[in-house]
C-alpha cells in the first residue's frame, strides 16, 4: 500500500470517531503521522503512525493487519504500539522499546496526546489523569516532554 492509500484507509476506518476533546479522530492520526515525519521517520513509520490506534480501537482487525499489503516493519510497529487489554504499562513500554521504530511512533503519539491545548478543553480531573498517564509512559520510554 502506498502512504496515500494507508492515510485514506485510516481516515475511513476512524470516520465518525472523535477524540476525548470531541475533535475528529483523523486530526490525531494526522498529527502523529506529521510528528513521525518531523522526527525523521520514513514512509513505513509514517504508515504505522496513521494506523497506530486502528487495531487497539477495533476499527481494523489483527487479521487485516496480518494480510495487509504493508511493509513488515509497519506491521511490527503497529503491533508494538497496540496496547493489550489488562497489559501493565511497563510491559507495554518494553514491547515498544524492543521494536525498532515503535518508540518514535509512540513519542509522536504522546506528544500530541499531551499537547496543553488539547488537554485544556478537557475537564480538570480527566486532564490531570491523562497528564499523569502520559508522563509515566514517557518515563518508561526514557522520553523527555520535548521528544
C-alpha positions as CSV (number, residue, x, y, z in Angstrom):
1,X,0.0,0.0,0.0
2,X,1.2,3.5,-0.7
3,X,1.3,6.0,2.1
4,X,-1.6,7.9,0.4
5,X,-3.7,4.6,0.5
6,X,-2.8,4.0,4.1
7,X,-3.9,7.5,5.1
8,X,-7.2,7.1,3.2
9,X,-7.8,3.7,4.8
10,X,-7.0,5.1,8.3
11,X,-9.3,8.1,7.8
12,X,-12.1,5.8,6.6
13,X,-11.6,3.3,9.4
14,X,-11.9,6.1,12.0
15,X,-14.6,8.0,10.2
16,X,-17.2,9.4,12.6
17,X,-15.0,8.8,15.6
18,X,-13.9,11.7,17.8
19,X,-11.1,12.2,20.4
20,X,-11.7,13.0,24.1
21,X,-12.0,16.7,23.2
22,X,-14.7,16.0,20.6
23,X,-12.4,16.6,17.6
24,X,-12.4,14.3,14.5
25,X,-10.1,11.4,15.3
26,X,-8.4,11.8,12.0
27,X,-6.8,15.0,13.3
28,X,-5.0,13.0,15.9
29,X,-3.8,10.4,13.3
30,X,-2.5,13.2,11.1
31,X,-0.7,14.9,14.0
32,X,1.0,11.6,14.9
33,X,2.0,11.0,11.3
34,X,3.4,14.5,11.0
35,X,5.2,14.1,14.3
36,X,6.9,10.9,13.0
37,X,7.8,12.7,9.8
38,X,9.3,15.6,11.8
39,X,11.3,13.2,13.8
40,X,12.9,11.8,10.6
41,X,10.7,8.7,10.2
42,X,10.4,7.1,6.8
43,X,7.3,6.1,5.0
44,X,7.0,2.7,6.8
45,X,6.9,4.6,10.2
46,X,4.6,7.3,8.9
47,X,2.2,4.5,7.7
48,X,2.4,2.9,11.2
49,X,1.6,6.3,12.7
50,X,-1.6,6.5,10.6
51,X,-2.5,3.0,11.8
52,X,-1.2,3.2,15.3
53,X,-4.7,3.1,17.0
54,X,-6.6,1.0,14.4
55,X,-6.2,-2.4,15.9
56,X,-6.4,-1.2,19.5
57,X,-9.6,0.7,18.8
58,X,-11.1,-2.2,16.9
59,X,-11.6,-0.3,13.6
60,X,-9.2,-2.8,11.8
61,X,-8.5,-6.3,12.9
62,X,-5.3,-8.1,13.7
63,X,-6.2,-10.5,10.8
64,X,-6.5,-7.5,8.5
65,X,-3.1,-6.3,9.6
66,X,-1.5,-9.7,9.1
67,X,-2.6,-9.9,5.4
68,X,-2.4,-6.2,4.5
69,X,0.0,-5.2,1.8
70,X,2.2,-3.3,4.2
71,X,5.9,-3.4,4.9
72,X,6.7,-5.8,7.7
73,X,8.3,-3.0,9.8
74,X,5.0,-1.1,9.6
75,X,3.1,-4.2,10.8
76,X,5.6,-4.8,13.6
77,X,5.3,-1.2,14.9
78,X,1.5,-1.2,14.8
79,X,1.5,-4.4,16.8
80,X,4.1,-3.0,19.3
81,X,2.1,0.2,20.0
82,X,-1.2,-1.6,20.2
83,X,-2.0,-1.8,24.0
84,X,-3.4,-5.1,25.0
85,X,-6.3,-5.4,27.4
86,X,-5.1,-5.7,31.0
87,X,-1.5,-5.1,30.0
88,X,0.7,-3.4,32.5
89,X,2.3,-0.1,31.3
90,X,5.8,-1.4,32.0
91,X,5.2,-4.5,29.7
92,X,3.7,-2.3,27.0
93,X,6.8,0.0,27.2
94,X,9.2,-3.0,27.0
95,X,7.5,-4.2,23.8
96,X,7.7,-0.7,22.3
97,X,11.4,-0.4,23.2
98,X,12.1,-3.9,21.7
99,X,10.6,-3.0,18.3
100,X,12.7,-0.7,16.0
101,X,10.7,2.4,15.2
102,X,7.9,1.9,17.7
103,X,9.4,4.4,20.2
104,X,9.4,7.1,17.6
105,X,5.7,6.5,16.8
106,X,4.8,6.4,20.5
107,X,6.8,9.6,21.1
108,X,4.7,11.4,18.4
109,X,1.5,9.9,19.8
110,X,2.4,11.0,23.4
111,X,3.4,14.5,22.2
112,X,0.1,15.1,20.6
113,X,-2.0,13.5,23.3
114,X,-0.2,15.6,26.0
115,X,-0.5,18.9,24.0
116,X,-1.6,21.5,26.5
117,X,-4.1,23.0,24.0
118,X,-5.8,19.5,23.7
119,X,-5.8,18.9,27.4
120,X,-7.1,22.4,28.2
121,X,-10.5,21.6,26.7
122,X,-11.0,18.6,29.0
123,X,-12.4,18.7,32.5
124,X,-9.7,19.1,35.1
125,X,-9.9,15.6,36.6
126,X,-9.6,14.0,33.1
127,X,-6.8,16.3,32.1
128,X,-4.8,15.6,35.3
129,X,-5.3,11.8,34.9
130,X,-4.1,11.9,31.3
131,X,-1.1,14.1,32.2
132,X,0.0,11.5,34.8
133,X,-0.6,8.6,32.4
134,X,1.4,10.3,29.6
135,X,4.2,11.4,31.9
136,X,4.6,7.8,33.3
137,X,4.8,6.4,29.8
138,X,7.4,9.0,28.8
139,X,9.4,7.9,31.8
140,X,9.1,4.2,30.9
141,X,10.3,5.0,27.3
142,X,13.0,7.4,28.5
143,X,11.4,10.3,26.6
144,X,11.6,13.9,27.7
145,X,8.4,16.1,27.4
146,X,10.0,17.6,24.3
147,X,10.7,14.3,22.5
